[in-house]
Amino acid sequence: MIDIHGASALYLVRERSRTNIVRMSHDDDIDFMPRLGRPRAPKGSRARRPLSFQQQVMQAVARVGGDPRRIGKPSGTRTGAAPKTGRFNARGRGAKFAATVPRDIGWKFDADTGMRFRARRVVVKARVVKMRGADSQAASAHLRYLQRDGVTRDGERGRLYSSWEDEADGAKFLDRGGDDRHQFRLIVAPEDGAEFDDLKNFTRRLMDQMERDLDTTLDWVAVDHFNTAHPHSHIVLRGVTDQGKILNIAGDYIAHGIRHRASEIMTLDLGPQSEWELRQSLGHEVEQDRFTRLDRNLLHEVTDTGVIDLRPGEEQSLLGGVNRALLIGRLNKLERLGLATSQEPGRWTLSAKMEKTLRALGERGDIIKTMHRALTAQGIERGAEQYMVHGDERLERPVVGRLVGKGLAGDELADRLHLVVDEIDGRAHYVEVAGGEADAAKTGSIVEIGPAEAKPRAADHNIAQMAADNDGIYQPSDHLDMARESVRVPAGDYEGYVQAHVRRLEALRRAGIVERLDADHWRVPDDFEKRALAYDAQRNTQRAVRVLSVLDLDAQVTTDGATWLDRTLVGTGIASVSDGGFGHKVRQALTGRRQWLVEQGLARLDGNGFTTRPDMLAALESRELARVGRAMAQQRGDLLPFRQMEDGDSLRGTYKGAVTLVSGKYALVENALEFTLVPWRPVIEKELGREVYGLVRGSGISWQFGRSRGIGL
């Protein structure tokens, strides 16, 4: 048996001998180099491919429980110093303790039982999130999703707790951290978390230990989730110390120190994990359609020839020998999936795509479970062939339907959301989107998910303007001279400013939109901005969520507002509806809505079919605005009357906020005399609490901001 120290010594002797031979050859002017023969198996042994010296060293390291992948890497650092791992913030709080933490869970042998034991395993994921501007709103939405329904053992709503409160107030926690630069989000998942009724005690003890390691009191809230196979705790930690200073935690403490402390607590509660327990746990992974610990062990068993040899009597790592039967069972499973090939009894090769494929299968399996839970909660049944999972690719067409489920996507650390939509094509769709508009979408509402609108670029406008003044030719040198005279550039980097425009032109040149004549001349077409915007739209993979109706189908049939069903009837909603699944319910609702519109005198049904009045949508919007306006005035005690705006009316007042109605989203504007509701546009949101001026034109409004002369409200 070759141990790691012996292997290292043998390697040094071999290198020194080679160096001495070379020196002797130069001293004697004789070019002499020994020609080593191919390694051969000892006499009497079974004929098989001999192992190289590197293979012998790696197998010897694995046999004694080491990690062959760490050969040649630094084993650690001096005591008290932050390890040089390249990780961010290496000198933050906790660095001294993190330098002493072992990176791998070690096994200990018990002579009395003849078995080995190790510490309990805990998985920790972490993310540092900025807390300025819109990110603070995303943090509020993140807490709401962590407390969503169905995450407890009883399927109830999740509840926040802290170090001293069993029911913490998330709003107050965020208020305390309103001026924080960042916050930490942690997911702590003990491998044996299912052994506990709740994880509060475990989480509080972990955070107490972290306070001692980081030498500060921590302000945090947490919520436990039991809706997956592995119970886990979500912890949100403010990025400030008890002195009000910025809390900087060493990257290695986040990566290893928290996991080590959590493992210590779990081991203290349940005792060390034995090999027998581990084999029982690994046994459940043999048939799983995801990347497992057995797969990771198999990758360690692959030799430099790409073969896994699990024949009796052959060299295997310690884990490979102990778990040989499980590994063989796993290889048989992988062979059925087309990810492993049996060369001969006991010898396999793995597909190069094995890990990537298994991880993708695991993610899809989790998504299917999420979709099934969301559909089942709404009493909806769909076959597996009707499940559509959209990855990161660009959506070829919008997804339109009823929102039946929503939650945090992936590992639930980021602010991306997943939406489960029962679509009008009769299928269920899973789509991941960024936060923002998706936060406002409620379960049961009708939504449309499509490509986000591409926005014009300032660089494209600059290029088009420069080219228009020079007969369609853009010259970077002229742009540089102009920029130095009239443009303020950060740090005065005018060359970098112009070079950014040139890089944009290079990308558009490859798309055939512009032509490079030489290093300082580019031919730009007259419709350059339009074509550049279309190019961005085609490449855009971002998704936007638009709420088409806040009401479900049944409520839309008899409401007095302009509904999504109405827009569908007049051809501005959707093009076609399937006759299966949710599409069938939409068809039934459309039939009921037609009958209601006929009864209200807004449409007619005769020999020519169903026909709506030209002003049907405007009449419905006017009805709803009048009803809602009167109700709002009564709620205010009739102190301010409601005024319904007409085409050509002007208004002036303070923008108080947005009101969502069946007919759409409206801006609430009021002054000292009255208030009104007018169509909302995104541009007005930044004027919240300020004076605005507008002119109603048809069904829209032209806004002006700041003080303006004219007739009041």
Secondary structure, DSSP 8 states (H G I E B T S, - for coil): ---HHHHHHHHHHHHHHHHHHHHHHHHTT-------------TTS-------HHHHHHHHHHHTT--GGGTTS-----TTS---S--TTTTSBTHHHHTTS-SS--EEEETTTTEEEE---EEEEEEEEE-STHHHHHHHHHHHHHT-TT-STTS-----B-SS-SS--HHHHHHHTTT-SEEEEEEEEETTGGGSS-SHHHHHHHHHHHHHHHTS---EEEEEE-SSSS-EEEEEEESB-TTSSB--B-HHIIIIIHHHHHHHHHHHHH--EEHHHHHHHHHTTTT-SS--HHHHHHHHH--TTS-EE--TTS---HHHHHTHHHHHHHHHHHHHTTSEEEEETTEEEE-TTHHHHHHHHHHHHHHHHHHHHHHHHTT----GGGEEE--SS--SS-EEEEEEEEEE-TTS-SS-EEEEEEETTS-EEEEEE-SSHHHH--TT-EEEEEE------HHHHHHHHHHHTTTTEE-HHHHHHHHHHH---GGG-HHHHHHHHHHHHHHHHHTTSSEEEETTEEE--TTHHHHHHHHHHHH---EEEEEEESS-HHHHTT-SS--HHHHHHTTSS-S---SSTHHHHHHHHHHHHHHHHHHTTSEEEETTEEEE-TTHHHHHHHHHHHHHHHHHHHHTTTSS-B----TT-EEEEEEEEEEEETTEEEEEEE-SS-EEEEE--GGGGGGTTSEEEEEEETTEEEEEES---S---
